[in-house]
Amino acid sequence: MVNQAQKGAREGNRYIDTRGQSPKPLEFSEVIIQGLAQGGGLFVPVTLPRLTLDDILDLSQMPYAAQGARIYEHFEVDFAADQIASLMTQAYGRNFDDPAIAPLVSLDEQTHVLELWHGPTAAFKDMALQCLPHFFSAALARQAEAGSPPPDQLILVATSGDTGSSALEGFKDRDHVGIITFYPDGGVSDIQWRQMATAAGSNVGAFGLRGNFDDCQTSVKAAFSDAAFNERLLREHQVSLSSANSINWGRLLPQVVYYVSAYARLVASGRLQAGEELDVCVPTGNFGNILAAWYAREIGTPIGQLYCASNENHVLTDFINTGVYDISQRSFKLTPSPSMDILISSNLERQLFELNGRDPEVICQWMAGLREQGRFEVDSETFDYLQADFRADWVTSDDGLATIRQVYEKYGYLLDPHTAIAYQVAERLRDHKQKPILVVATAHWAKFAANVAKSLLGITVDQDLPAELRDLSGLALNDWLCERYDGLTIPATLAALGDRPVQFSEICDSSTQSVEATVLEWLGRKKI
Ligand SMILES: *Cc1c(COP(=O)(O)O)cnc(C)c1O
């Protein structure tokens, strides 16, 4: 499969959807533009590749971009091998501040941390969003060459912080694509706000919304499904709306790469025996990252147990432990790990499809239950599979912060509040000393300076920082932390934020009309 791919665009693996409502199976280049399937389902490949241990270990000496290209070829994405290689080289290069792209740090012999935050916005969303835009543009160009040029794409993102800045970085200055993010005003960290408000690029926009993240998501979703609005965009501006959220298969596949790559590198460096099982613990929100680990295992990577770590919004923990997904009585909690503050984990639908024998009718019933009653329960066979693959636990906000301090004191290594949740769950669930574990690190601590400072000072979440720190910006607080604690450094891209002029300071109401008016006004001034 890897060798035959020399000619031009080739026939690739096809994709079906979890609700079985797509008229026909599509190819990779089509599903990444479409995002969500007709009928609301999520795309999955018809067949999954199967890698041998040698296939996996062969990756260990390659640069990360070449590893990515090799995995994409195994998945038979419908681009020629040389084009895949070239897109991957653009995706994973100097834009990351470590040549390993996703370096591994071993805290002790059995505890390895996979750092996924070396991209331009210092959170793991970059692993996918530095990659997808290259394939997205190539897919648009492909359609244009084939004589059916698609309209320009305007990507709308509702974000609780990390996705927005990462998507702005990934899609900036691309032809035929515009990108606007909406974030809850006052609901993102100071650094996250700066990343979005100072976003540069001819085709970008960022707006605060009066309301919380839920309001944000609801208004943006409503704009997507407003037929008259979509028609007007097409007629007056020749653009169609597109989304870059984590249900896009083009965001999931890049995440499979780092699990396979990490396994190969741990073996090559002697930290793991070839073929030995590696457990993985993932701080989970929308279930994308942990699902990628599941796919990495499914295609042959010797991954053992998957540990799903949640914060106080622990609907996934309860689901994995009981087989009942229930949000009917659950209230949304704000925590120091905002990217995991999620009640509806959209990528779980793919996992359920894979575990229930790929039965789209049953998926439709479960999703209808969730929509109408706020709950569904899986059958006992699916539950058995779920229990075989996953274990889950959750951590309170105060325990999460305490974990940051404990790990710093023990190893001199500073975790961000999301990774701390995973570390704590790993400590509780892992088979100590018996089995190696990979703890997945999803953000640099400096994005969440205030809560990290609370942790190091031994303050609980509800207490205020001392008076002299309370009014410092995130940037100043980061400087204070670096001066006071040994061995801390700030990624250059974050340190540079203070010098970047604010481009966007507008706040709009959280209503469909207001979001639509903002989009139209932006289109009047920006050129895609
Ligand atoms: C998005 C995000 C998560 C959650 O990842 P999912 O793929 O949604 O489960 C965890 N940590 C950080 C820092 C994130 O940005």
Ligand as a Chemical Component Dictionary entry (heavy atoms), coordinates in Angstrom:
data_LIG
# 
_chem_comp.id                   LIG 
_chem_comp.type                 NON-POLYMER 
_chem_comp.pdbx_formal_charge   0 
_chem_comp.three_letter_code    LIG 
# 
loop_
_chem_comp_atom.comp_id 
_chem_comp_atom.atom_id 
_chem_comp_atom.alt_atom_id 
_chem_comp_atom.type_symbol 
_chem_comp_atom.charge 
_chem_comp_atom.model_Cartn_x 
_chem_comp_atom.model_Cartn_y 
_chem_comp_atom.model_Cartn_z 
_chem_comp_atom.pdbx_ordinal 
LIG C1 C1 C 0 -9.091  20.239 24.035 1  
LIG C2 C2 C 0 -8.278  19.970 25.252 2  
LIG C3 C3 C 0 -8.484  18.813 26.043 3  
LIG C4 C4 C 0 -9.568  17.802 25.736 4  
LIG O1 O1 O 0 -9.294  17.059 24.585 5  
LIG P1 P1 P 0 -10.464 16.218 23.866 6  
LIG O2 O2 O 0 -9.866  15.727 22.614 7  
LIG O3 O3 O 0 -11.566 17.220 23.626 8  
LIG O4 O4 O 0 -10.883 15.141 24.792 9  
LIG C5 C5 C 0 -7.651  18.616 27.131 10 
LIG N1 N1 N 0 -6.702  19.517 27.472 11 
LIG C6 C6 C 0 -6.492  20.645 26.749 12 
LIG C7 C7 C 0 -5.439  21.601 27.201 13 
LIG C8 C8 C 0 -7.262  20.912 25.619 14 
LIG O5 O5 O 0 -7.043  22.043 24.910 15 
# 
loop_
_chem_comp_bond.comp_id 
_chem_comp_bond.atom_id_1 
_chem_comp_bond.atom_id_2 
_chem_comp_bond.value_order 
_chem_comp_bond.pdbx_ordinal 
LIG C1 C2 SING 1  
LIG C2 C3 SING 2  
LIG C2 C8 DOUB 3  
LIG C3 C4 SING 4  
LIG C3 C5 DOUB 5  
LIG C4 O1 SING 6  
LIG O1 P1 SING 7  
LIG P1 O2 DOUB 8  
LIG P1 O3 SING 9  
LIG P1 O4 SING 10 
LIG C5 N1 SING 11 
LIG N1 C6 DOUB 12 
LIG C6 C7 SING 13 
LIG C6 C8 SING 14 
LIG C8 O5 SING 15 
# 
